[in-house]
């Protein structure tokens, strides 16, 4: 996995009583992933960050070893 991920996120629901659904499209590969719930979307994105070594939040500038 990479330390950079870019996606187009689409969110929709068919009516007010239905849960939100989601679709991710990679602008680089065109790969599309669909999710029945936003929880599944968030889980996938968390897995991408963990597997790719991406940090969810960086408290300060990166350590340059100085």
PDBQT receptor file of N, H, CA, C and O in Angstrom, charges set to zero:
ATOM      1  N   UNK A   1       0.828  -1.190   0.000  1.00  0.00    +0.000 N 
ATOM      2  CA  UNK A   1       0.000   0.000   0.000  1.00  0.00    +0.000 C 
ATOM      3  C   UNK A   1       0.870   1.250   0.000  1.00  0.00    +0.000 C 
ATOM      4  O   UNK A   1       2.057   1.213   0.323  1.00  0.00    +0.000 OA
ATOM      5  N   UNK A   2       0.263   2.306  -0.358  1.00  0.00    +0.000 N 
ATOM      6  H   UNK A   2      -0.701   2.336  -0.620  1.00  0.00    +0.000 HD
ATOM      7  CA  UNK A   2       0.927   3.592  -0.496  1.00  0.00    +0.000 C 
ATOM      8  C   UNK A   2       0.644   4.482   0.710  1.00  0.00    +0.000 C 
ATOM      9  O   UNK A   2      -0.262   4.208   1.498  1.00  0.00    +0.000 OA
ATOM     10  N   UNK A   3       1.427   5.549   0.844  1.00  0.00    +0.000 N 
ATOM     11  H   UNK A   3       2.162   5.771   0.204  1.00  0.00    +0.000 HD
ATOM     12  CA  UNK A   3       1.180   6.554   1.877  1.00  0.00    +0.000 C 
ATOM     13  C   UNK A   3       0.343   7.697   1.337  1.00  0.00    +0.000 C 
ATOM     14  O   UNK A   3       0.286   8.767   1.943  1.00  0.00    +0.000 OA
ATOM     15  N   UNK A   4      -0.301   7.484   0.210  1.00  0.00    +0.000 N 
ATOM     16  H   UNK A   4      -0.254   6.615  -0.283  1.00  0.00    +0.000 HD
ATOM     17  CA  UNK A   4      -1.172   8.501  -0.373  1.00  0.00    +0.000 C 
ATOM     18  C   UNK A   4      -2.377   7.807  -0.983  1.00  0.00    +0.000 C 
ATOM     19  O   UNK A   4      -2.230   6.870  -1.768  1.00  0.00    +0.000 OA
ATOM     20  N   UNK A   5      -3.557   8.262  -0.626  1.00  0.00    +0.000 N 
ATOM     21  H   UNK A   5      -3.676   9.023   0.012  1.00  0.00    +0.000 HD
ATOM     22  CA  UNK A   5      -4.785   7.712  -1.183  1.00  0.00    +0.000 C 
ATOM     23  C   UNK A   5      -5.687   8.872  -1.580  1.00  0.00    +0.000 C 
ATOM     24  O   UNK A   5      -5.835   9.831  -0.823  1.00  0.00    +0.000 OA
ATOM     25  N   UNK A   6      -6.280   8.793  -2.744  1.00  0.00    +0.000 N 
ATOM     26  H   UNK A   6      -6.160   8.014  -3.359  1.00  0.00    +0.000 HD
ATOM     27  CA  UNK A   6      -7.233   9.812  -3.193  1.00  0.00    +0.000 C 
ATOM     28  C   UNK A   6      -8.479   9.088  -3.689  1.00  0.00    +0.000 C 
ATOM     29  O   UNK A   6      -8.395   8.103  -4.424  1.00  0.00    +0.000 OA
ATOM     30  N   UNK A   7      -9.623   9.592  -3.275  1.00  0.00    +0.000 N 
ATOM     31  H   UNK A   7      -9.691  10.391  -2.679  1.00  0.00    +0.000 HD
ATOM     32  CA  UNK A   7     -10.884   8.998  -3.689  1.00  0.00    +0.000 C 
ATOM     33  C   UNK A   7     -11.912  10.094  -3.927  1.00  0.00    +0.000 C 
ATOM     34  O   UNK A   7     -11.882  11.142  -3.281  1.00  0.00    +0.000 OA
ATOM     35  N   UNK A   8     -12.807   9.843  -4.848  1.00  0.00    +0.000 N 
ATOM     36  H   UNK A   8     -12.831   8.992  -5.373  1.00  0.00    +0.000 HD
ATOM     37  CA  UNK A   8     -14.029  10.620  -4.974  1.00  0.00    +0.000 C 
ATOM     38  C   UNK A   8     -15.060   9.859  -4.152  1.00  0.00    +0.000 C 
ATOM     39  O   UNK A   8     -15.274   8.667  -4.372  1.00  0.00    +0.000 OA
ATOM     40  N   UNK A   9     -15.698  10.539  -3.211  1.00  0.00    +0.000 N 
ATOM     41  H   UNK A   9     -15.524  11.507  -3.032  1.00  0.00    +0.000 HD
ATOM     42  CA  UNK A   9     -16.697   9.901  -2.350  1.00  0.00    +0.000 C 
ATOM     43  C   UNK A   9     -18.081  10.386  -2.750  1.00  0.00    +0.000 C 
ATOM     44  O   UNK A   9     -18.332  11.587  -2.839  1.00  0.00    +0.000 OA
ATOM     45  N   UNK A  10     -18.972   9.436  -2.989  1.00  0.00    +0.000 N 
ATOM     46  H   UNK A  10     -18.768   8.460  -2.917  1.00  0.00    +0.000 HD
ATOM     47  CA  UNK A  10     -20.369   9.762  -3.256  1.00  0.00    +0.000 C 
ATOM     48  C   UNK A  10     -21.197   9.204  -2.115  1.00  0.00    +0.000 C 
ATOM     49  O   UNK A  10     -21.023   8.049  -1.727  1.00  0.00    +0.000 OA
ATOM     50  N   UNK A  11     -22.093  10.011  -1.576  1.00  0.00    +0.000 N 
ATOM     51  H   UNK A  11     -22.234  10.950  -1.891  1.00  0.00    +0.000 HD
ATOM     52  CA  UNK A  11     -22.994   9.586  -0.505  1.00  0.00    +0.000 C 
ATOM     53  C   UNK A  11     -24.427   9.822  -0.952  1.00  0.00    +0.000 C 
ATOM     54  O   UNK A  11     -24.728  10.860  -1.542  1.00  0.00    +0.000 OA
ATOM     55  N   UNK A  12     -25.314   8.873  -0.680  1.00  0.00    +0.000 N 
ATOM     56  H   UNK A  12     -25.070   8.030  -0.202  1.00  0.00    +0.000 HD
ATOM     57  CA  UNK A  12     -26.711   9.042  -1.054  1.00  0.00    +0.000 C 
ATOM     58  C   UNK A  12     -27.583   8.131  -0.200  1.00  0.00    +0.000 C 
ATOM     59  O   UNK A  12     -27.110   7.178   0.420  1.00  0.00    +0.000 OA
ATOM     60  N   UNK A  13     -28.855   8.454  -0.191  1.00  0.00    +0.000 N 
ATOM     61  H   UNK A  13     -29.239   9.228  -0.695  1.00  0.00    +0.000 HD
ATOM     62  CA  UNK A  13     -29.862   7.561   0.375  1.00  0.00    +0.000 C 
ATOM     63  C   UNK A  13     -31.125   7.716  -0.444  1.00  0.00    +0.000 C 
ATOM     64  O   UNK A  13     -31.403   8.783  -0.990  1.00  0.00    +0.000 OA
ATOM     65  N   UNK A  14     -31.877   6.647  -0.523  1.00  0.00    +0.000 N 
ATOM     66  H   UNK A  14     -31.651   5.780  -0.079  1.00  0.00    +0.000 HD
ATOM     67  CA  UNK A  14     -33.054   6.628  -1.383  1.00  0.00    +0.000 C 
ATOM     68  C   UNK A  14     -34.215   7.438  -0.807  1.00  0.00    +0.000 C 
ATOM     69  O   UNK A  14     -35.007   8.017  -1.550  1.00  0.00    +0.000 OA
ATOM     70  N   UNK A  15     -34.308   7.473   0.517  1.00  0.00    +0.000 N 
ATOM     71  H   UNK A  15     -33.664   7.003   1.121  1.00  0.00    +0.000 HD
ATOM     72  CA  UNK A  15     -35.291   8.330   1.174  1.00  0.00    +0.000 C 
ATOM     73  C   UNK A  15     -34.844   8.565   2.613  1.00  0.00    +0.000 C 
ATOM     74  O   UNK A  15     -33.848   7.999   3.064  1.00  0.00    +0.000 OA
ATOM     75  N   UNK A  16     -35.580   9.395   3.319  1.00  0.00    +0.000 N 
ATOM     76  H   UNK A  16     -36.389   9.855   2.953  1.00  0.00    +0.000 HD
ATOM     77  CA  UNK A  16     -35.173   9.829   4.658  1.00  0.00    +0.000 C 
ATOM     78  C   UNK A  16     -35.122   8.675   5.668  1.00  0.00    +0.000 C 
ATOM     79  O   UNK A  16     -34.433   8.783   6.682  1.00  0.00    +0.000 OA
ATOM     80  N   UNK A  17     -35.830   7.584   5.410  1.00  0.00    +0.000 N 
ATOM     81  H   UNK A  17     -36.389   7.496   4.585  1.00  0.00    +0.000 HD
ATOM     82  CA  UNK A  17     -35.831   6.458   6.343  1.00  0.00    +0.000 C 
ATOM     83  C   UNK A  17     -34.725   5.440   6.043  1.00  0.00    +0.000 C 
ATOM     84  O   UNK A  17     -34.507   4.520   6.831  1.00  0.00    +0.000 OA
ATOM     85  N   UNK A  18     -34.050   5.589   4.951  1.00  0.00    +0.000 N 
ATOM     86  H   UNK A  18     -34.227   6.337   4.311  1.00  0.00    +0.000 HD
ATOM     87  CA  UNK A  18     -33.004   4.641   4.559  1.00  0.00    +0.000 C 
ATOM     88  C   UNK A  18     -31.638   5.124   5.055  1.00  0.00    +0.000 C 
ATOM     89  O   UNK A  18     -31.420   6.326   5.204  1.00  0.00    +0.000 OA
ATOM     90  N   UNK A  19     -30.724   4.188   5.310  1.00  0.00    +0.000 N 
ATOM     91  H   UNK A  19     -30.901   3.211   5.189  1.00  0.00    +0.000 HD
ATOM     92  CA  UNK A  19     -29.376   4.593   5.716  1.00  0.00    +0.000 C 
ATOM     93  C   UNK A  19     -28.601   5.190   4.543  1.00  0.00    +0.000 C 
ATOM     94  O   UNK A  19     -28.899   4.923   3.379  1.00  0.00    +0.000 OA
ATOM     95  N   UNK A  20     -27.616   5.992   4.873  1.00  0.00    +0.000 N 
ATOM     96  H   UNK A  20     -27.374   6.209   5.818  1.00  0.00    +0.000 HD
ATOM     97  CA  UNK A  20     -26.727   6.529   3.846  1.00  0.00    +0.000 C 
ATOM     98  C   UNK A  20     -25.905   5.392   3.268  1.00  0.00    +0.000 C 
ATOM     99  O   UNK A  20     -25.493   4.487   3.995  1.00  0.00    +0.000 OA
ATOM    100  N   UNK A  21     -25.666   5.434   1.979  1.00  0.00    +0.000 N 
ATOM    101  H   UNK A  21     -26.000   6.169   1.389  1.00  0.00    +0.000 HD
ATOM    102  CA  UNK A  21     -24.774   4.495   1.295  1.00  0.00    +0.000 C 
ATOM    103  C   UNK A  21     -23.628   5.296   0.709  1.00  0.00    +0.000 C 
ATOM    104  O   UNK A  21     -23.704   6.521   0.612  1.00  0.00    +0.000 OA
ATOM    105  N   UNK A  22     -22.569   4.608   0.319  1.00  0.00    +0.000 N 
ATOM    106  H   UNK A  22     -22.507   3.613   0.398  1.00  0.00    +0.000 HD
ATOM    107  CA  UNK A  22     -21.383   5.317  -0.150  1.00  0.00    +0.000 C 
ATOM    108  C   UNK A  22     -20.726   4.577  -1.298  1.00  0.00    +0.000 C 
ATOM    109  O   UNK A  22     -20.865   3.363  -1.454  1.00  0.00    +0.000 OA
ATOM    110  N   UNK A  23     -20.004   5.352  -2.096  1.00  0.00    +0.000 N 
ATOM    111  H   UNK A  23     -19.891   6.338  -1.970  1.00  0.00    +0.000 HD
ATOM    112  CA  UNK A  23     -19.210   4.808  -3.196  1.00  0.00    +0.000 C 
ATOM    113  C   UNK A  23     -17.890   5.563  -3.219  1.00  0.00    +0.000 C 
ATOM    114  O   UNK A  23     -17.868   6.791  -3.127  1.00  0.00    +0.000 OA
ATOM    115  N   UNK A  24     -16.802   4.837  -3.340  1.00  0.00    +0.000 N 
ATOM    116  H   UNK A  24     -16.819   3.840  -3.415  1.00  0.00    +0.000 HD
ATOM    117  CA  UNK A  24     -15.478   5.431  -3.507  1.00  0.00    +0.000 C 
ATOM    118  C   UNK A  24     -14.990   5.110  -4.902  1.00  0.00    +0.000 C 
ATOM    119  O   UNK A  24     -15.103   3.972  -5.359  1.00  0.00    +0.000 OA
ATOM    120  N   UNK A  25     -14.449   6.101  -5.579  1.00  0.00    +0.000 N 
ATOM    121  H   UNK A  25     -14.356   7.026  -5.208  1.00  0.00    +0.000 HD
ATOM    122  CA  UNK A  25     -13.860   5.896  -6.901  1.00  0.00    +0.000 C 
ATOM    123  C   UNK A  25     -12.432   6.424  -6.854  1.00  0.00    +0.000 C 
ATOM    124  O   UNK A  25     -12.195   7.563  -6.451  1.00  0.00    +0.000 OA
ATOM    125  N   UNK A  26     -11.496   5.600  -7.263  1.00  0.00    +0.000 N 
ATOM    126  H   UNK A  26     -11.689   4.674  -7.591  1.00  0.00    +0.000 HD
ATOM    127  CA  UNK A  26     -10.108   6.024  -7.340  1.00  0.00    +0.000 C 
ATOM    128  C   UNK A  26      -9.896   6.790  -8.643  1.00  0.00    +0.000 C 
ATOM    129  O   UNK A  26     -10.144   6.244  -9.718  1.00  0.00    +0.000 OA
ATOM    130  N   UNK A  27      -9.442   8.048  -8.571  1.00  0.00    +0.000 N 
ATOM    131  H   UNK A  27      -9.240   8.492  -7.697  1.00  0.00    +0.000 HD
ATOM    132  CA  UNK A  27      -9.209   8.794  -9.801  1.00  0.00    +0.000 C 
ATOM    133  C   UNK A  27      -8.004   8.264 -10.581  1.00  0.00    +0.000 C 
ATOM    134  O   UNK A  27      -7.853   8.547 -11.770  1.00  0.00    +0.000 OA
ATOM    135  N   UNK A  28      -7.152   7.495  -9.905  1.00  0.00    +0.000 N 
ATOM    136  H   UNK A  28      -7.274   7.265  -8.940  1.00  0.00    +0.000 HD
ATOM    137  CA  UNK A  28      -5.948   6.972 -10.561  1.00  0.00    +0.000 C 
ATOM    138  C   UNK A  28      -6.227   5.693 -11.341  1.00  0.00    +0.000 C 
ATOM    139  O   UNK A  28      -5.788   5.538 -12.481  1.00  0.00    +0.000 OA
ATOM    140  N   UNK A  29      -6.968   4.774 -10.711  1.00  0.00    +0.000 N 
ATOM    141  H   UNK A  29      -7.325   4.900  -9.785  1.00  0.00    +0.000 HD
ATOM    142  CA  UNK A  29      -7.206   3.482 -11.349  1.00  0.00    +0.000 C 
ATOM    143  C   UNK A  29      -8.618   3.335 -11.914  1.00  0.00    +0.000 C 
ATOM    144  O   UNK A  29      -8.862   2.471 -12.756  1.00  0.00    +0.000 OA
ATOM    145  N   UNK A  30      -9.546   4.172 -11.455  1.00  0.00    +0.000 N 
ATOM    146  H   UNK A  30      -9.348   4.874 -10.770  1.00  0.00    +0.000 HD
ATOM    147  CA  UNK A  30     -10.935   4.034 -11.863  1.00  0.00    +0.000 C 
ATOM    148  C   UNK A  30     -11.684   2.978 -11.066  1.00  0.00    +0.000 C 
ATOM    149  O   UNK A  30     -12.878   2.767 -11.279  1.00  0.00    +0.000 OA
ATOM    150  N   UNK A  31     -10.984   2.310 -10.144  1.00  0.00    +0.000 N 
ATOM    151  H   UNK A  31     -10.014   2.481  -9.971  1.00  0.00    +0.000 HD
ATOM    152  CA  UNK A  31     -11.604   1.277  -9.319  1.00  0.00    +0.000 C 
ATOM    153  C   UNK A  31     -12.736   1.890  -8.491  1.00  0.00    +0.000 C 
ATOM    154  O   UNK A  31     -12.598   2.985  -7.946  1.00  0.00    +0.000 OA
ATOM    155  N   UNK A  32     -13.841   1.176  -8.408  1.00  0.00    +0.000 N 
ATOM    156  H   UNK A  32     -13.952   0.286  -8.851  1.00  0.00    +0.000 HD
ATOM    157  CA  UNK A  32     -15.009   1.625  -7.656  1.00  0.00    +0.000 C 
ATOM    158  C   UNK A  32     -15.323   0.629  -6.561  1.00  0.00    +0.000 C 
ATOM    159  O   UNK A  32     -15.316  -0.581  -6.783  1.00  0.00    +0.000 OA
ATOM    160  N   UNK A  33     -15.597   1.148  -5.380  1.00  0.00    +0.000 N 
ATOM    161  H   UNK A  33     -15.603   2.132  -5.200  1.00  0.00    +0.000 HD
ATOM    162  CA  UNK A  33     -16.025   0.316  -4.248  1.00  0.00    +0.000 C 
ATOM    163  C   UNK A  33     -17.304   0.919  -3.701  1.00  0.00    +0.000 C 
ATOM    164  O   UNK A  33     -17.407   2.132  -3.522  1.00  0.00    +0.000 OA
ATOM    165  N   UNK A  34     -18.284   0.055  -3.436  1.00  0.00    +0.000 N 
ATOM    166  H   UNK A  34     -18.201  -0.931  -3.582  1.00  0.00    +0.000 HD
ATOM    167  CA  UNK A  34     -19.554   0.517  -2.874  1.00  0.00    +0.000 C 
ATOM    168  C   UNK A  34     -19.734  -0.058  -1.475  1.00  0.00    +0.000 C 
ATOM    169  O   UNK A  34     -19.278  -1.158  -1.165  1.00  0.00    +0.000 OA
ATOM    170  N   UNK A  35     -20.415   0.727  -0.640  1.00  0.00    +0.000 N 
ATOM    171  H   UNK A  35     -20.785   1.621  -0.892  1.00  0.00    +0.000 HD
ATOM    172  CA  UNK A  35     -20.622   0.354   0.747  1.00  0.00    +0.000 C 
ATOM    173  C   UNK A  35     -22.088   0.551   1.097  1.00  0.00    +0.000 C 
ATOM    174  O   UNK A  35     -22.682   1.575   0.757  1.00  0.00    +0.000 OA
ATOM    175  N   UNK A  36     -22.674  -0.438   1.781  1.00  0.00    +0.000 N 
ATOM    176  H   UNK A  36     -22.192  -1.270   2.057  1.00  0.00    +0.000 HD
ATOM    177  CA  UNK A  36     -24.082  -0.372   2.156  1.00  0.00    +0.000 C 
ATOM    178  C   UNK A  36     -24.322   0.599   3.304  1.00  0.00    +0.000 C 
ATOM    179  O   UNK A  36     -25.429   1.112   3.469  1.00  0.00    +0.000 OA
ATOM    180  N   UNK A  37     -23.280   0.851   4.100  1.00  0.00    +0.000 N 
ATOM    181  H   UNK A  37     -22.381   0.434   3.966  1.00  0.00    +0.000 HD
ATOM    182  CA  UNK A  37     -23.406   1.774   5.230  1.00  0.00    +0.000 C 
ATOM    183  C   UNK A  37     -22.164   2.652   5.312  1.00  0.00    +0.000 C 
ATOM    184  O   UNK A  37     -21.105   2.310   4.786  1.00  0.00    +0.000 OA
ATOM    185  N   UNK A  38     -22.316   3.775   5.975  1.00  0.00    +0.000 N 
ATOM    186  H   UNK A  38     -23.176   4.053   6.402  1.00  0.00    +0.000 HD
ATOM    187  CA  UNK A  38     -21.146   4.639   6.175  1.00  0.00    +0.000 C 
ATOM    188  C   UNK A  38     -20.151   3.982   7.125  1.00  0.00    +0.000 C 
ATOM    189  O   UNK A  38     -18.952   4.248   7.041  1.00  0.00    +0.000 OA
ATOM    190  N   UNK A  39     -20.629   3.132   8.025  1.00  0.00    +0.000 N 
ATOM    191  H   UNK A  39     -21.603   2.916   8.093  1.00  0.00    +0.000 HD
ATOM    192  CA  UNK A  39     -19.716   2.421   8.919  1.00  0.00    +0.000 C 
ATOM    193  C   UNK A  39     -18.757   1.543   8.123  1.00  0.00    +0.000 C 
ATOM    194  O   UNK A  39     -17.571   1.467   8.445  1.00  0.00    +0.000 OA
ATOM    195  N   UNK A  40     -19.264   0.882   7.089  1.00  0.00    +0.000 N 
ATOM    196  H   UNK A  40     -20.227   0.944   6.827  1.00  0.00    +0.000 HD
ATOM    197  CA  UNK A  40     -18.402   0.061   6.236  1.00  0.00    +0.000 C 
ATOM    198  C   UNK A  40     -17.393   0.930   5.493  1.00  0.00    +0.000 C 
ATOM    199  O   UNK A  40     -16.233   0.548   5.341  1.00  0.00    +0.000 OA
ATOM    200  N   UNK A  41     -17.829   2.090   5.032  1.00  0.00    +0.000 N 
ATOM    201  H   UNK A  41     -18.772   2.401   5.155  1.00  0.00    +0.000 HD
ATOM    202  CA  UNK A  41     -16.928   3.038   4.370  1.00  0.00    +0.000 C 
ATOM    203  C   UNK A  41     -15.806   3.449   5.302  1.00  0.00    +0.000 C 
ATOM    204  O   UNK A  41     -14.633   3.403   4.930  1.00  0.00    +0.000 OA
ATOM    205  N   UNK A  42     -16.169   3.859   6.540  1.00  0.00    +0.000 N 
ATOM    206  H   UNK A  42     -17.122   3.896   6.842  1.00  0.00    +0.000 HD
ATOM    207  CA  UNK A  42     -15.167   4.317   7.496  1.00  0.00    +0.000 C 
ATOM    208  C   UNK A  42     -14.202   3.193   7.868  1.00  0.00    +0.000 C 
ATOM    209  O   UNK A  42     -13.006   3.436   8.034  1.00  0.00    +0.000 OA
ATOM    210  N   UNK A  43     -14.705   1.975   8.000  1.00  0.00    +0.000 N 
ATOM    211  H   UNK A  43     -15.676   1.778   7.865  1.00  0.00    +0.000 HD
ATOM    212  CA  UNK A  43     -13.850   0.830   8.305  1.00  0.00    +0.000 C 
ATOM    213  C   UNK A  43     -12.845   0.601   7.178  1.00  0.00    +0.000 C 
ATOM    214  O   UNK A  43     -11.662   0.383   7.436  1.00  0.00    +0.000 OA
ATOM    215  N   UNK A  44     -13.308   0.650   5.943  1.00  0.00    +0.000 N 
ATOM    216  H   UNK A  44     -14.270   0.827   5.734  1.00  0.00    +0.000 HD
ATOM    217  CA  UNK A  44     -12.414   0.477   4.799  1.00  0.00    +0.000 C 
ATOM    218  C   UNK A  44     -11.326   1.554   4.796  1.00  0.00    +0.000 C 
ATOM    219  O   UNK A  44     -10.148   1.255   4.597  1.00  0.00    +0.000 OA
ATOM    220  N   UNK A  45     -11.729   2.806   5.016  1.00  0.00    +0.000 N 
ATOM    221  H   UNK A  45     -12.686   3.049   5.177  1.00  0.00    +0.000 HD
ATOM    222  CA  UNK A  45     -10.756   3.894   4.999  1.00  0.00    +0.000 C 
ATOM    223  C   UNK A  45      -9.745   3.748   6.143  1.00  0.00    +0.000 C 
ATOM    224  O   UNK A  45      -8.559   4.020   5.957  1.00  0.00    +0.000 OA
ATOM    225  N   UNK A  46     -10.206   3.324   7.315  1.00  0.00    +0.000 N 
ATOM    226  H   UNK A  46     -11.169   3.104   7.465  1.00  0.00    +0.000 HD
ATOM    227  CA  UNK A  46      -9.297   3.089   8.437  1.00  0.00    +0.000 C 
ATOM    228  C   UNK A  46      -8.297   1.997   8.087  1.00  0.00    +0.000 C 
ATOM    229  O   UNK A  46      -7.107   2.127   8.375  1.00  0.00    +0.000 OA
ATOM    230  N   UNK A  47      -8.775   0.918   7.465  1.00  0.00    +0.000 N 
ATOM    231  H   UNK A  47      -9.741   0.812   7.231  1.00  0.00    +0.000 HD
ATOM    232  CA  UNK A  47      -7.889  -0.175   7.061  1.00  0.00    +0.000 C 
ATOM    233  C   UNK A  47      -6.857   0.306   6.049  1.00  0.00    +0.000 C 
ATOM    234  O   UNK A  47      -5.696  -0.099   6.115  1.00  0.00    +0.000 OA
ATOM    235  N   UNK A  48      -7.256   1.157   5.121  1.00  0.00    +0.000 N 
ATOM    236  H   UNK A  48      -8.199   1.486   5.067  1.00  0.00    +0.000 HD
ATOM    237  CA  UNK A  48      -6.332   1.686   4.132  1.00  0.00    +0.000 C 
ATOM    238  C   UNK A  48      -5.224   2.484   4.808  1.00  0.00    +0.000 C 
ATOM    239  O   UNK A  48      -4.059   2.374   4.427  1.00  0.00    +0.000 OA
ATOM    240  N   UNK A  49      -5.580   3.284   5.807  1.00  0.00    +0.000 N 
ATOM    241  H   UNK A  49      -6.527   3.372   6.117  1.00  0.00    +0.000 HD
ATOM    242  CA  UNK A  49      -4.580   4.087   6.514  1.00  0.00    +0.000 C 
ATOM    243  C   UNK A  49      -3.645   3.209   7.328  1.00  0.00    +0.000 C 
ATOM    244  O   UNK A  49      -2.439   3.453   7.356  1.00  0.00    +0.000 OA
ATOM    245  N   UNK A  50      -4.184   2.182   7.996  1.00  0.00    +0.000 N 
ATOM    246  H   UNK A  50      -5.164   1.983   7.974  1.00  0.00    +0.000 HD
ATOM    247  CA  UNK A  50      -3.357   1.304   8.817  1.00  0.00    +0.000 C 
ATOM    248  C   UNK A  50      -2.426   0.457   7.967  1.00  0.00    +0.000 C 
ATOM    249  O   UNK A  50      -1.249   0.315   8.298  1.00  0.00    +0.000 OA
ATOM    250  N   UNK A  51      -2.927  -0.103   6.885  1.00  0.00    +0.000 N 
ATOM    251  H   UNK A  51      -3.883   0.012   6.616  1.00  0.00    +0.000 HD
ATOM    252  CA  UNK A  51      -2.119  -0.959   6.022  1.00  0.00    +0.000 C 
ATOM    253  C   UNK A  51      -1.079  -0.165   5.254  1.00  0.00    +0.000 C 
ATOM    254  O   UNK A  51       0.005  -0.672   4.966  1.00  0.00    +0.000 OA
ATOM    255  N   UNK A  52      -1.400   1.071   4.924  1.00  0.00    +0.000 N 
ATOM    256  H   UNK A  52      -2.281   1.483   5.158  1.00  0.00    +0.000 HD
ATOM    257  CA  UNK A  52      -0.488   1.880   4.132  1.00  0.00    +0.000 C 
ATOM    258  C   UNK A  52       0.479   2.698   4.952  1.00  0.00    +0.000 C 
ATOM    259  O   UNK A  52       1.354   3.365   4.400  1.00  0.00    +0.000 OA
ATOM    260  N   UNK A  53       0.334   2.656   6.264  1.00  0.00    +0.000 N 
ATOM    261  H   UNK A  53      -0.377   2.115   6.713  1.00  0.00    +0.000 HD
ATOM    262  CA  UNK A  53       1.227   3.426   7.103  1.00  0.00    +0.000 C 
ATOM    263  C   UNK A  53       0.890   4.900   7.145  1.00  0.00    +0.000 C 
ATOM    264  O   UNK A  53       1.690   5.700   7.630  1.00  0.00    +0.000 OA
ATOM    265  N   UNK A  54      -0.276   5.278   6.650  1.00  0.00    +0.000 N 
ATOM    266  H   UNK A  54      -0.926   4.628   6.257  1.00  0.00    +0.000 HD
ATOM    267  CA  UNK A  54      -0.688   6.674   6.689  1.00  0.00    +0.000 C 
ATOM    268  C   UNK A  54      -1.107   7.000   8.105  1.00  0.00    +0.000 C 
ATOM    269  O   UNK A  54      -1.837   6.230   8.728  1.00  0.00    +0.000 OA
ATOM    270  N   UNK A  55      -0.657   8.127   8.622  1.00  0.00    +0.000 N 
ATOM    271  H   UNK A  55      -0.063   8.753   8.115  1.00  0.00    +0.000 HD
ATOM    272  CA  UNK A  55      -1.063   8.551   9.951  1.00  0.00    +0.000 C 
ATOM    273  C   UNK A  55      -2.347   9.342   9.847  1.00  0.00    +0.000 C 
ATOM    274  O   UNK A  55      -2.460  10.238   9.011  1.00  0.00    +0.000 OA
ATOM    275  N   UNK A  56      -3.319   9.019  10.690  1.00  0.00    +0.000 N 
ATOM    276  H   UNK A  56      -3.227   8.291  11.370  1.00  0.00    +0.000 HD
ATOM    277  CA  UNK A  56      -4.612   9.698  10.642  1.00  0.00    +0.000 C 
ATOM    278  C   UNK A  56      -4.480  11.162  11.031  1.00  0.00    +0.000 C 
ATOM    279  O   UNK A  56      -5.186  12.015  10.493  1.00  0.00    +0.000 OA
ATOM    280  N   UNK A  57      -3.591  11.454  11.951  1.00  0.00    +0.000 N 
ATOM    281  H   UNK A  57      -3.017  10.762  12.389  1.00  0.00    +0.000 HD
ATOM    282  CA  UNK A  57      -3.381  12.846  12.364  1.00  0.00    +0.000 C 
ATOM    283  C   UNK A  57      -1.918  13.018  12.714  1.00  0.00    +0.000 C 
ATOM    284  O   UNK A  57      -1.321  12.154  13.356  1.00  0.00    +0.000 OA
ATOM    285  N   UNK A  58      -1.359  14.096  12.308  1.00  0.00    +0.000 N 
ATOM    286  H   UNK A  58      -1.844  14.798  11.787  1.00  0.00    +0.000 HD
ATOM    287  CA  UNK A  58       0.026  14.397  12.624  1.00  0.00    +0.000 C 
ATOM    288  C   UNK A  58       0.048  15.624  13.516  1.00  0.00    +0.000 C 
ATOM    289  O   UNK A  58      -0.364  16.701  13.085  1.00  0.00    +0.000 OA
ATOM    290  N   UNK A  59       0.521  15.489  14.759  1.00  0.00    +0.000 N 
ATOM    291  H   UNK A  59       0.855  14.614  15.109  1.00  0.00    +0.000 HD
ATOM    292  CA  UNK A  59       0.458  16.601  15.698  1.00  0.00    +0.000 C 
ATOM    293  C   UNK A  59       1.390  17.743  15.356  1.00  0.00    +0.000 C 
ATOM    294  O   UNK A  59       1.166  18.863  15.813  1.00  0.00    +0.000 OA
ATOM    295  N   UNK A  60       2.400  17.510  14.591  1.00  0.00    +0.000 N 
ATOM    296  H   UNK A  60       2.582  16.599  14.219  1.00  0.00    +0.000 HD
ATOM    297  CA  UNK A  60       3.338  18.570  14.260  1.00  0.00    +0.000 C 
ATOM    298  C   UNK A  60       4.085  18.240  12.991  1.00  0.00    +0.000 C 
ATOM    299  O   UNK A  60       3.740  17.281  12.301  1.00  0.00    +0.000 OA
ATOM    300  N   UNK A  61       5.109  19.023  12.669  1.00  0.00    +0.000 N 
ATOM    301  H   UNK A  61       5.389  19.802  13.229  1.00  0.00    +0.000 HD
ATOM    302  CA  UNK A  61       5.878  18.732  11.464  1.00  0.00    +0.000 C 
ATOM    303  C   UNK A  61       6.590  17.385  11.582  1.00  0.00    +0.000 C 
ATOM    304  O   UNK A  61       6.922  16.949  12.684  1.00  0.00    +0.000 OA
ATOM    305  N   UNK A  62       6.820  16.736  10.455  1.00  0.00    +0.000 N 
ATOM    306  H   UNK A  62       6.549  17.091   9.560  1.00  0.00    +0.000 HD
ATOM    307  CA  UNK A  62       7.500  15.427  10.498  1.00  0.00    +0.000 C 
ATOM    308  C   UNK A  62       8.895  15.568  11.073  1.00  0.00    +0.000 C 
ATOM    309  O   UNK A  62       9.566  16.585  10.897  1.00  0.00    +0.000 OA
ATOM    310  N   UNK A  63       9.317  14.508  11.774  1.00  0.00    +0.000 N 
ATOM    311  H   UNK A  63       8.772  13.682  11.917  1.00  0.00    +0.000 HD
ATOM    312  CA  UNK A  63      10.649  14.467  12.366  1.00  0.00    +0.000 C 
ATOM    313  C   UNK A  63      11.686  14.328  11.262  1.00  0.00    +0.000 C 
ATOM    314  O   UNK A  63      11.643  13.369  10.492  1.00  0.00    +0.000 OA
ATOM    315  N   UNK A  64      12.594  15.249  11.179  1.00  0.00    +0.000 N 
ATOM    316  H   UNK A  64      12.629  16.028  11.805  1.00  0.00    +0.000 HD
ATOM    317  CA  UNK A  64      13.621  15.228  10.131  1.00  0.00    +0.000 C 
ATOM    318  C   UNK A  64      14.945  14.650  10.641  1.00  0.00    +0.000 C 
ATOM    319  O   UNK A  64      15.967  14.708   9.957  1.00  0.00    +0.000 OA
ATOM    320  N   UNK A  65      14.905  14.086  11.865  1.00  0.00    +0.000 N 
ATOM    321  H   UNK A  65      14.075  14.039  12.420  1.00  0.00    +0.000 HD
ATOM    322  CA  UNK A  65      16.108  13.456  12.392  1.00  0.00    +0.000 C 
ATOM    323  C   UNK A  65      17.177  14.446  12.811  1.00  0.00    +0.000 C 
ATOM    324  O   UNK A  65      18.356  14.095  12.865  1.00  0.00    +0.000 OA
ATOM    325  N   UNK A  66      16.793  15.665  13.106  1.00  0.00    +0.000 N 
ATOM    326  H   UNK A  66      15.836  15.951  13.063  1.00  0.00    +0.000 HD
ATOM    327  CA  UNK A  66      17.773  16.696  13.488  1.00  0.00    +0.000 C 
ATOM    328  C   UNK A  66      17.986  16.672  14.965  1.00  0.00    +0.000 C 
ATOM    329  O   UNK A  66      18.773  17.461  15.489  1.00  0.00    +0.000 OA
TER     330      UNK A  66
